Amino acid sequence: MSEAYQEKFREELIDGKTVMMSPRPSFNHNQVSYNIATLFANYLKGKKCTPIADGMALYLNDENHFVPDFMVVCNPDKIKNDGIYGAPDLVVEVLSPGTMKNDRGRKKNIYAQHGVLEYWLVSPGDKSIEVYRADGNEFALYDIYTLRPDWELAKMTEKERSEVVTHFKCSLFDDLDISLEDIFYRML
């Protein structure tokens, strides 16, 4: 395989089958991934857990090798120079049209079966985050957070606006306040 081909296309191994990933991400996909990585990098500085940005290989077992958009790993023994070996504590996938089906389906189930504690599916188009938390060997949908556009907020009553969720917490870190505006900052 030529270097140019390898640079343009990435692949994952899902249940032993090679699956092509989307080519280079869109600006919004990249920006959201960067914002999440920055948020966790700042918070985790000097702490035990390690934030890991897009591009790092994740080896769950011989049949499942993924490249998540973002991970947090709290066990340093899982981190090797060529990838992460074993389940991260948090996995974030930023949805793309070409990978959405796998991220919502088989990969989500595999992450749960291997012990990932929390899984986020981030939609740049909807400016939403689906948060799943471990429930045994499965994930349960914990909540969906959506950054509401200004025009929608303007149509709401004051009471409705006061009930709109704009911040949330990751189950791993009680004192980390996550702002939807920070995650979707500088999107086109």
C-alpha positions in Angstrom: 0.0 0.0 0.0 1.4 3.4 -1.0 2.2 6.0 1.6 -0.2 8.4 -0.1 -3.0 5.9 0.2 -2.2 5.2 3.8 -2.1 8.9 4.6 -5.5 9.5 3.0 -7.3 6.5 4.3 -7.3 4.9 7.7 -8.8 1.6 8.7 -10.1 -0.2 11.7 -10.6 -3.9 12.5 -14.1 -4.6 13.7 -14.9 -8.3 14.6 -11.9 -9.3 12.5 -13.0 -7.5 9.4 -11.1 -4.5 7.9 -13.4 -1.4 7.7 -12.3 1.8 6.0 -12.7 4.9 8.1 -13.7 8.2 6.6 -10.9 10.1 4.8 -9.6 13.3 6.4 -12.2 14.8 8.7 -14.2 17.9 8.0 -13.3 21.2 9.7 -16.2 20.9 12.2 -15.3 17.3 13.0 -11.7 18.3 13.6 -12.7 21.4 15.7 -15.0 19.4 18.0 -12.3 16.7 18.5 -9.7 19.4 19.3 -12.1 21.2 21.7 -12.8 18.0 23.6 -9.1 17.0 23.7 -8.2 20.6 25.0 -10.9 20.5 27.6 -9.7 17.2 29.1 -5.9 18.0 28.6 -6.3 21.1 30.7 -8.4 19.4 33.4 -6.2 16.3 33.6 -2.9 18.1 33.8 -1.0 16.7 36.8 -3.6 14.0 37.4 -3.4 10.2 37.0 -5.6 9.8 33.9 -4.2 10.6 30.4 -6.1 12.3 27.6 -5.4 10.8 24.2 -6.3 12.7 21.0 -7.4 11.4 17.6 -5.0 9.1 15.6 -3.9 6.8 18.4 -4.6 3.1 17.8 -6.7 1.2 20.3 -6.2 -2.6 20.6 -9.1 -4.2 22.5 -8.3 -7.7 21.4 -7.0 -9.5 18.2 -10.2 -8.8 16.3 -10.9 -5.2 17.3 -8.5 -2.4 16.6 -10.1 1.0 16.6 -8.9 4.7 16.2 -11.3 6.7 18.4 -11.5 10.5 18.1 -10.6 10.8 21.8 -9.9 8.7 24.8 -9.1 9.0 28.5 -7.0 6.2 30.0 -6.6 6.0 33.7 -4.4 2.9 33.9 -0.9 3.9 32.6 0.0 0.2 32.0 -2.4 0.2 29.0 -0.4 3.0 27.2 2.4 1.9 24.9 4.2 3.9 22.3 2.3 2.3 19.4 -1.2 2.4 20.9 -3.5 1.7 23.8 -3.9 -1.9 24.8 -7.1 -2.6 26.7 -10.3 -0.6 27.4 -10.0 3.2 27.9 -12.2 4.7 30.7 -13.8 7.1 28.3 -14.2 6.9 24.5 -15.5 9.7 22.3 -16.5 9.2 18.7 -17.3 12.3 16.6 -19.9 11.2 14.1 -19.1 11.3 10.4 -21.6 10.1 7.7 -19.2 7.3 6.7 -18.6 5.9 10.2 -21.9 6.7 12.0 -23.4 3.3 11.6 -20.4 1.5 13.1 -20.0 4.1 15.9 -23.7 3.7 16.9 -23.8 0.0 16.4 -21.2 -2.7 16.6 -18.3 -0.5 17.9 -20.5 0.8 20.7 -21.3 -2.8 21.7 -17.7 -3.9 21.6 -16.6 -0.9 23.7 -19.2 -1.9 26.3 -18.2 -5.6 26.3 -14.5 -4.7 26.8 -15.1 -2.5 29.9 -15.3 1.1 28.6 -17.0 3.1 31.4 -18.4 6.0 29.4 -19.0 6.5 25.7 -19.9 9.7 23.9 -21.3 10.1 20.4 -20.8 13.7 19.3 -22.8 15.1 16.4 -21.2 18.3 15.0 -24.3 18.8 12.7 -26.8 18.6 15.5 -24.4 20.1 18.1 -25.4 17.2 20.4 -23.7 14.7 22.6 -25.2 11.3 23.5 -23.7 10.0 26.7 -23.7 6.3 27.4 -22.6 4.7 30.7 -21.6 1.2 31.4 -24.4 -1.1 32.7 -22.7 -4.5 33.0 -21.5 -5.5 29.5 -23.8 -3.0 27.8 -24.2 0.7 27.6 -27.3 2.5 28.8 -28.2 5.9 27.3 -27.6 8.3 30.2 -28.6 11.6 28.5 -28.5 13.6 25.3 -27.2 17.2 25.5 -27.9 19.6 22.7 -26.5 23.2 22.3 -29.7 25.1 21.4 -29.3 27.8 18.7 -30.0 31.4 19.6 -33.2 31.6 17.4 -34.6 28.6 19.3 -33.8 30.1 22.7 -35.4 33.4 21.6 -38.7 31.6 21.0 -38.7 30.1 24.5 -40.2 31.5 27.6 -37.9 32.6 30.4 -38.9 29.4 32.4 -38.1 27.2 29.4 -34.7 28.9 28.8 -33.9 28.4 32.5 -34.5 24.6 32.1 -32.2 24.2 29.1 -29.1 22.2 30.0 -25.9 23.9 28.9 -23.3 22.0 31.1 -22.9 18.4 32.1 -20.5 16.1 34.0 -18.5 13.1 32.9 -19.1 10.2 35.3 -15.3 9.8 35.8 -14.7 13.3 37.2 -17.2 14.9 39.5 -15.5 18.3 39.5 -15.2 18.7 35.7 -17.8 21.1 34.4 -18.3 20.5 30.7 -19.8 23.3 28.7 -21.6 22.6 25.4 -20.5 26.0 24.1 -16.9 25.0 24.8 -17.3 21.7 22.9 -18.9 23.3 19.9 -16.7 26.4 20.0 -15.5 27.8 16.6 -17.6 25.6 14.4 -18.6 26.8 11.0 
